[in-house]
């Protein structure tokens, strides 16, 4: 009897230890990916992606594995948007799609994963007429699913806004609706809606929604509102490389 109880206790302690190690691995991956995304550093993003890949192999618990897969997807999403990774854009897009598709299979109610997947589908839809027919509907469906699951999520509002802004009007794009989405994203972010309910879940986006809104204002030659949005983004993330080194200098050049 005592032997059986001791064995059960040891098994319980081992399980607790494994869960703690898994949480720690996913947290480290999350922190590394989100930090590298702000810095816009290719090498750092690739290293952070490896951490997320390692974390994804360390657990079979669906929610933690899905979180690790999400950060693989987010690392690839961030790489897709770096000029230095232009030659690897398709490869990074496909890798991000694969990770996020697996994440939403594990956790069908994972709103952030649906949103990021929809955005990457949108990247693939931009590859020509056939790609647009194949992935455009997938992009719309994933983003709508994300919005239904988490309507006040600033990251999802931003991703939907980006999709609306860059999609041609004949395919449903709408620049004014896009800006409305970004305005709402900023309002929700300022109220704390970027925060995560669980430590291993994504909580990025507060600065990003302002940077994206500023970019849309700049594209419409509204320099004053663009500058205000960029300034808020840098106030929130002083090391925001994309805003400091690209967007603000480009705005000043205008």
HUWONOR-V716237 format. One record per residue. RES is the residue in three letters. PHI is phi as a letter, one per 40 degrees, with the letter a starting at -180 (999 if undefined). NEAR is the number of other C-alpha atoms within 10 Angstrom. Layout:
res->[RES;RES]
phi->[PHI;PHI]
near->[NEAR;NEAR]
This chain:
res->[UNK;UNK;UNK;UNK;UNK;UNK;UNK;UNK;UNK;UNK;UNK;UNK;UNK;UNK;UNK;UNK;UNK;UNK;UNK;UNK;UNK;UNK;UNK;UNK;UNK;UNK;UNK;UNK;UNK;UNK;UNK;UNK;UNK;UNK;UNK;UNK;UNK;UNK;UNK;UNK;UNK;UNK;UNK;UNK;UNK;UNK;UNK;UNK;UNK;UNK;UNK;UNK;UNK;UNK;UNK;UNK;UNK;UNK;UNK;UNK;UNK;UNK;UNK;UNK;UNK;UNK;UNK;UNK;UNK;UNK;UNK;UNK;UNK;UNK;UNK;UNK;UNK;UNK;UNK;UNK;UNK;UNK;UNK;UNK;UNK;UNK;UNK;UNK;UNK;UNK;UNK;UNK;UNK;UNK;UNK;UNK;UNK;UNK;UNK;UNK;UNK;UNK;UNK;UNK;UNK;UNK;UNK;UNK;UNK;UNK;UNK;UNK;UNK;UNK;UNK;UNK;UNK;UNK;UNK;UNK;UNK;UNK;UNK;UNK;UNK;UNK;UNK;UNK;UNK;UNK;UNK;UNK;UNK;UNK;UNK;UNK;UNK;UNK;UNK;UNK;UNK;UNK;UNK;UNK;UNK;UNK;UNK;UNK;UNK;UNK;UNK;UNK;UNK;UNK;UNK;UNK;UNK;UNK;UNK;UNK;UNK;UNK;UNK;UNK;UNK;UNK;UNK;UNK;UNK;UNK;UNK;UNK;UNK;UNK;UNK;UNK;UNK;UNK;UNK;UNK;UNK;UNK;UNK;UNK;UNK;UNK;UNK;UNK;UNK;UNK;UNK;UNK;UNK;UNK;UNK;UNK;UNK;UNK;UNK;UNK;UNK;UNK;UNK;UNK;UNK;UNK;UNK;UNK;UNK;UNK;UNK;UNK;UNK;UNK;UNK;UNK;UNK;UNK;UNK;UNK;UNK;UNK;UNK;UNK;UNK;UNK;UNK;UNK;UNK;UNK;UNK;UNK;UNK;UNK;UNK;UNK;UNK;UNK;UNK;UNK;UNK;UNK;UNK;UNK;UNK;UNK;UNK;UNK;UNK;UNK;UNK;UNK;UNK;UNK]
phi->[999;c;c;c;c;c;c;c;c;c;c;c;c;c;c;c;c;c;c;c;c;c;d;c;c;c;c;c;c;d;c;c;c;c;c;c;c;c;c;g;b;c;c;c;c;c;c;c;c;c;c;c;c;c;c;c;c;c;a;b;c;d;c;c;c;c;c;c;c;d;c;c;c;c;c;c;d;c;c;d;c;c;d;c;b;d;c;b;d;c;c;c;c;c;c;c;c;c;c;c;c;c;c;c;c;c;b;d;c;c;d;c;c;c;c;c;c;c;c;c;d;c;c;c;c;c;c;h;d;c;c;c;c;c;b;c;c;c;c;c;c;c;c;c;c;c;c;c;c;a;c;b;c;c;c;c;d;c;c;c;c;c;c;c;c;c;c;d;d;c;b;h;c;a;c;c;c;c;c;c;c;c;c;c;d;c;c;c;c;c;c;g;c;c;c;c;c;b;d;c;c;c;a;c;h;d;c;c;c;c;c;c;c;c;c;c;c;c;c;c;g;c;c;c;c;c;c;c;c;c;c;c;c;c;c;c;b;d;c;c;c;d;c;c;c;b;c;c;c;c;c;c;c;c]
near->[6;7;8;9;10;11;12;12;12;12;12;12;12;12;12;12;12;14;16;11;15;23;21;15;22;29;22;17;28;30;17;21;28;21;18;23;26;21;18;19;16;18;11;17;25;18;16;25;25;16;22;30;22;17;27;26;12;19;20;11;12;15;16;25;24;29;30;35;30;32;33;32;31;28;30;26;24;22;26;22;15;16;11;12;15;13;10;13;20;15;14;22;23;18;18;27;26;15;23;30;20;16;28;21;12;18;18;15;16;22;24;27;31;28;30;26;31;30;26;27;27;25;22;21;21;16;12;10;10;11;15;19;12;14;20;22;15;19;26;20;16;22;28;19;20;25;19;12;18;18;14;17;23;31;28;30;27;27;25;26;29;23;23;22;20;15;18;12;11;7;10;12;17;18;19;13;14;23;21;15;24;28;20;19;30;28;17;19;23;13;11;14;19;21;17;12;10;8;13;23;21;22;20;20;23;25;25;27;31;28;28;25;28;30;23;22;19;22;12;11;13;14;17;12;16;24;20;15;24;27;20;18;25;20;12;14;17;15;16;22;16;17;26;17;11;10;20;20;11;12;19;9;7;8]
